[in-house]
């Protein structure tokens, strides 16, 4: 039987294009400044997690004496961490043993708010290879595959060195690829570091993505695990934050608050500090984040088109799920977010109660509006809402509550989707 959580993943997949269109892209308008790293820091994941990193998708990785454990064990697992800081030109080293397996992708990606991107990507069943790719404003530069000895069974140090003049991919101290701005689509805006694994071979993916990932994933042969021993990050700029002075997305448009852009041109002269780690077995304080494999790394490295689940496929999943009837009430209106989903999420207390999931929605505008899953409606320029009984699987209730705690706006959208879906299923059964 397909679990209720699978339905939730399909609903989350429906939201992926919406969230992408809603992100704050500094080339489209004004966005909040990006918090900077502004220094050099060593993260020893053999000693636990760090508060400098947040969960991007999936469940938080575990940590042991080997390092950070990023595991794909079941349908659509995609544990991914994002740095809370940005670097504006810089260097990083990641010591990692990547996940094996057909359809399994391990990635380490620098990603900016305006979709500049620098990729290190490994496909689990492609022995002795590393894919080096880059993008400028979402447009692909070029991809090159380089040779690496046994990345699935041996640790290597993979590095990116990024300045205003050159971008280099380095393995175990050896430069394997170099590009310059003259190559075109050159990344040149502040970027976060994102590290994770995702099932590119999941059957929900587009055929082009599955082929790129080496073929369909076989979850029964898992789990598939990437181990990150440590990361050292060097920011070549200084200051507390980076901002875009205009919408050009050019390196000359980036300003630093209290520092200098491009103060360093290499790692020499940058003293490395060791980050405080939370210890093995310590709680991360992070709730699971709903994801579909299409959104796993927020990477544009796969150009295959996004496939929205069809209504018939959602219906089939819903009909095979185990449902529990719960009573819901009309929630307070949720205001539109004041910052983009791509901006760093505000820190929330782990003790803060999560909003209860509800399948009630409100409608407004001319004509009439109605609340699906509830009993109320409105007309004219007002809004309609109501309360009633909806059918929400317990696992979905828990997931929506966790997401609402971190992002009330997204939680509200998911509530409305489930209200519509459960109401539609109820009408089909009558």
C-alpha positions in Angstrom: 0.0 0.0 0.0 1.2 3.5 -0.8 1.7 5.5 2.3 -0.2 8.7 3.1 3.2 10.5 3.1 3.6 9.7 -0.6 0.5 11.7 -1.3 1.9 14.6 0.7 5.1 14.4 -1.4 3.0 14.6 -4.6 1.1 17.7 -3.2 4.4 19.3 -2.3 5.6 18.6 -5.9 2.7 20.6 -7.2 4.0 23.6 -5.3 7.5 23.5 -6.7 6.9 25.8 -9.7 5.0 28.2 -7.5 7.8 28.6 -5.0 10.4 29.0 -7.7 8.4 31.8 -9.3 7.9 33.5 -5.9 11.6 33.5 -4.9 13.2 36.9 -4.4 15.5 37.3 -7.4 17.6 40.5 -7.1 17.6 40.9 -10.9 13.8 41.3 -10.7 13.5 43.7 -7.8 14.7 44.7 -4.3 15.7 41.9 -2.0 17.0 41.7 1.6 20.8 41.6 2.0 22.5 38.2 2.2 24.3 37.4 5.5 28.0 36.9 4.8 30.5 34.4 6.0 33.1 37.1 5.9 36.0 34.8 7.2 37.3 31.3 7.0 35.7 28.5 9.0 36.4 24.7 9.5 33.3 22.5 10.1 34.2 19.1 11.6 31.1 17.0 11.0 32.7 14.0 12.9 31.8 16.1 16.0 28.2 16.7 15.1 26.1 19.4 13.4 26.6 23.1 13.3 24.2 26.0 13.9 25.7 27.6 10.8 23.7 25.2 8.6 20.0 24.7 8.2 17.8 21.9 6.7 17.0 22.6 3.1 15.0 19.4 2.2 14.3 16.0 3.7 15.2 15.0 7.2 18.3 16.3 9.0 21.4 14.2 8.4 22.7 12.1 11.3 26.2 12.4 12.6 28.7 9.9 13.9 32.5 9.5 14.1 32.7 9.2 10.3 30.9 12.5 9.7 27.6 13.8 8.4 25.5 10.9 7.1 23.2 11.8 4.2 21.1 8.7 3.5 18.4 7.8 0.9 16.5 4.9 2.4 13.0 5.3 1.0 10.9 7.0 -1.6 11.9 10.6 -2.2 14.5 10.8 0.7 16.7 13.9 0.0 18.6 15.1 3.0 20.1 18.4 2.1 21.9 21.1 4.2 22.2 24.8 3.3 24.7 27.2 4.8 23.1 30.1 6.6 25.8 32.3 5.2 26.8 33.4 1.7 30.3 33.9 0.2 31.1 36.5 -2.4 33.9 34.9 -4.3 35.8 32.4 -2.2 37.0 28.8 -1.8 35.7 25.7 -0.1 37.0 22.2 0.5 34.7 19.2 1.2 36.1 15.9 2.3 33.5 13.3 1.2 32.7 9.8 0.2 29.8 9.9 -2.2 26.7 7.7 -2.2 26.7 4.7 -4.6 23.8 3.3 -6.5 21.9 3.7 -9.8 19.6 6.8 -9.7 21.4 8.2 -6.7 22.9 11.7 -7.0 25.3 13.3 -4.5 25.9 17.1 -4.8 27.7 20.1 -3.4 26.5 23.3 -5.0 27.1 27.0 -4.7 23.8 28.8 -5.4 23.0 32.5 -5.5 19.7 34.3 -5.2 19.8 35.2 -8.9 20.6 31.6 -10.0 24.3 31.8 -10.5 25.6 28.3 -9.7 28.7 26.2 -9.4 28.2 22.4 -9.2 30.1 19.3 -8.0 27.9 16.3 -8.8 28.3 12.6 -8.6 26.0 9.9 -10.1 26.2 6.9 -7.9 26.6 4.2 -10.6 29.1 6.2 -12.7 32.5 4.9 -11.4 35.5 7.2 -11.3 33.7 10.4 -12.5 32.8 13.8 -11.2 30.5 16.3 -13.1 31.7 19.9 -13.0 29.1 22.4 -14.2 28.2 26.1 -13.8 25.4 28.5 -14.5 24.9 32.2 -14.8 21.4 33.6 -14.0 20.0 30.1 -14.6 21.7 29.7 -18.0 24.1 26.8 -18.3 27.7 27.5 -19.0 29.0 24.0 -19.8 29.5 20.7 -18.1 32.7 18.7 -18.0 33.2 15.2 -16.5 36.5 14.6 -14.9 38.1 11.4 -13.6 38.2 10.7 -9.8 39.4 7.3 -8.4 36.7 5.3 -6.6 34.6 8.2 -5.2 32.0 5.8 -3.8 34.5 3.9 -1.6 37.3 6.4 -1.0 37.4 9.9 0.6 38.6 12.7 -1.5 39.0 16.4 -0.9 37.0 18.3 -3.5 37.5 22.0 -3.8 36.1 25.1 -5.6 38.2 28.2 -6.0 36.2 31.2 -7.2 37.4 34.7 -7.9 36.4 37.6 -10.2 38.9 36.3 -12.7 38.7 32.5 -12.7 36.7 29.5 -11.4 38.5 26.2 -10.7 37.4 22.7 -9.8 40.1 20.9 -7.8 40.4 17.3 -6.5 43.0 16.3 -3.9 44.9 19.5 -4.6 45.0 19.0 -8.4 43.2 21.5 -10.7 41.0 19.6 -13.1 39.0 22.4 -14.7 39.3 26.2 -15.1 37.0 28.7 -16.7 37.1 32.5 -16.8 34.4 35.2 -17.4 35.2 35.1 -21.1 33.6 31.6 -21.2 30.2 33.3 -20.6 27.5 32.8 -18.0 30.1 33.4 -15.3 28.9 33.1 -11.7 29.5 36.4 -9.9 27.0 37.0 -7.1 26.9 35.9 -3.4 26.2 32.2 -3.0 25.2 29.7 -0.4 26.7 26.3 -0.1 24.2 23.4 -0.4 25.2 19.8 0.3 23.0 16.7 -0.1 21.8 13.5 -1.8 18.6 13.0 -3.8 17.0 10.2 -5.8 17.3 11.5 -9.4 16.1 8.0 -10.5 12.8 8.1 -8.7 9.9 7.2 -10.9 8.2 10.6 -10.3 11.1 12.3 -12.1 11.1 13.2 -15.8 12.6 10.6 -18.1 15.5 12.9 -19.0 16.3 13.3 -15.3 16.2 9.6 -14.6 18.5 8.9 -17.6 20.9 11.6 -16.4 20.9 10.0 -12.9 22.0 6.7 -14.3 18.6 5.0 -14.5 15.8 4.1 -12.1 16.6 3.9 -8.4 16.0 0.6 -6.6 15.1 1.5 -3.0 15.2 -2.2 -2.0 18.9 -2.3 -2.6 19.5 0.7 -0.3 20.1 2.5 1.8 22.4 4.8 -0.2 24.7 7.0 1.9 27.0 9.9 1.3 29.4 10.7 4.2 30.8 14.3 4.6 33.7 14.3 7.0 34.4 18.0 7.0 34.0 21.3 5.2 36.3 24.3 5.2 34.9 27.5 3.7 36.8 30.7 2.9 35.0 33.9 2.0 37.2 36.2 -0.2 35.1 39.2 0.7 34.5 40.7 4.2 31.7 42.5 6.0 28.5 41.4 7.7 26.2 41.1 4.6 26.1 41.5 0.8 23.5 43.5 -1.1 22.6 44.1 -4.8 22.8 47.8 -5.6 20.8 47.3 -8.9 19.2 44.6 -10.9 22.1 43.9 -13.2 23.3 40.8 -11.4 26.9 41.8 -12.1 29.8 41.5 -9.7 30.2 45.3 -9.8 26.6 45.7 -8.4 27.4 43.8 -5.2 28.2 45.9 -2.1 29.4 44.9 1.4 28.1 46.2 4.7 31.2 47.0 6.7 33.7 45.2 4.5 35.2 44.9 1.0 34.2 42.8 -2.0 37.1 40.6 -3.2 39.5 41.6 -0.4 41.3 38.3 -0.9 42.3 36.6 -4.1 43.3 33.3 -2.5 43.3 31.5 0.8 46.6 32.9 1.8 46.3 35.4 4.7 42.9 34.0 5.8 43.1 32.5 9.3 40.8 29.5 9.7 38.7 29.3 12.8 37.1 26.1 14.0 33.3 26.2 14.3 31.6 25.1 17.4 29.8 21.8 16.7 26.8 20.4 18.6 28.3 17.1 19.5 27.4 13.6 18.4 23.8 12.6 19.4 22.8 16.2 19.9 19.4 17.2 18.5 19.5 19.4 15.5 16.3 21.2 16.5 15.2 21.0 12.9 11.9 19.5 11.8 11.7 17.4 8.6 11.1 19.6 5.5 8.7 18.2 2.9 10.3 17.7 -0.5 10.0 16.1 -3.8 13.2 14.9 -5.5 12.7 17.6 -8.1 13.3 20.2 -5.5 16.0 18.4 -3.6 19.0 20.6 -4.2 17.4 23.6 -5.9 19.9 22.9 -8.6 19.3 23.8 -12.3 21.9 21.2 -13.4 19.2 18.9 -14.9 17.5 20.6 -17.8 14.7 17.9 -18.1 11.3 19.6 -17.7 9.4 19.4 -14.4 6.5 16.9 -14.5 3.5 17.9 -12.5 1.6 14.8 -11.2 -1.6 14.3 -13.1 -5.0 14.4 -11.3 -5.5 10.7 -12.1 -2.2 9.7 -10.5 -3.1 11.7 -7.4 -6.5 10.1 -7.3 -5.0 6.6 -7.5 -2.6 7.4 -4.6 -5.3 8.9 -2.5 -7.7 6.0 -3.0 -5.1 3.5 -1.8 -4.1 5.5 1.3 -5.3 5.0 4.9 -7.3 8.0 6.0 -8.5 9.3 9.3 -11.4 11.7 9.7 -10.6 14.8 11.8 -12.6 17.9 12.6 -11.1 21.2 11.5 -11.9 24.8 12.2 -11.3 28.0 10.3 -7.8 29.3 10.8 -6.8 32.9 11.2 -5.9 34.5 7.8 -2.3 34.1 6.9 -0.6 37.2 5.7 1.6 37.1 2.5 5.2 36.7 3.3 7.3 39.8 3.7 10.4 38.1 2.4 11.0 35.6 -0.3 11.0 31.8 0.3 14.7 31.8 -0.9 15.7 34.3 1.9 17.1 32.7 5.0 14.3 31.6 7.3 14.0 33.3 10.6 15.1 31.2 13.6 12.2 29.8 15.5 12.2 28.3 19.0 12.0 24.5 19.0 9.4 24.9 21.8 7.1 27.1 19.8 3.8 25.2 19.2 3.1 24.4 15.5 -0.2 25.6 14.0 -2.7 22.8 13.8 -3.3 21.6 10.2 -6.6 22.6 8.7 -8.3 21.9 5.4 -10.2 25.1 5.5 -9.6 27.9 2.9 -10.8 31.3 2.3 -11.8 32.9 -1.0 -12.2 36.6 -2.0 -12.8 38.9 -4.9 -15.8 39.7 -7.1 -18.2 36.9 -7.7 -18.1 34.3 -4.9 -15.4 32.6 -2.8 -15.7 29.3 -1.0 -13.7 27.3 1.6 -13.0 23.8 0.5 -13.3 21.2 3.2 -15.4 23.6 5.2 -19.0 24.8 4.9 -18.8 28.5 4.3 -18.8 30.7 1.3 -18.8 34.4 0.5 -19.7 36.6 -2.4 -19.0 40.1 -3.8 -15.7 41.5 -2.6 -15.7 39.7 0.7 -14.2 36.4 1.6 -15.7 33.1 2.5 -14.5 30.6 5.1 -16.0 27.8 7.2 -15.3 24.8 9.3 -16.3 21.2 8.9 -14.9 17.7 8.6 -12.1 16.8 6.2 -10.1 13.7 5.7 -6.4 14.1 6.4 -4.0 11.2 6.9 -2.2 11.4 10.3 1.2 11.5 8.7 0.2 14.4 6.6 -1.2 16.3 9.6 2.2 15.9 11.3 4.1 17.1 8.1 1.9 20.1 7.6 2.3 21.1 11.3 6.1 20.9 11.0 6.1 23.0 7.8 3.7 25.5 9.3 6.0 26.0 12.2 8.8 27.1 9.9 6.8 28.7 7.2 3.2 29.6 7.9 2.6 30.8 4.4 3.6 27.5 2.9 1.7 25.7 5.6 -1.5 27.6 4.6 -1.1 26.6 1.0 -0.7 23.0 1.9 -3.8 23.1 4.1 -5.8 24.5 1.2 -4.5 21.8 -1.2 -5.5 19.1 1.2 -8.8 20.7 1.8 -9.5 20.7 -1.9 -8.2 17.1 -2.3 -10.2 15.6 0.5 -13.4 17.5 -0.5 -13.0 16.3 -4.1 -12.4 12.7 -2.9 -15.5 12.9 -0.7 -17.6 14.1 -3.6 -16.3 11.3 -5.9 -17.3 8.7 -3.3 -20.8 10.0 -2.9 
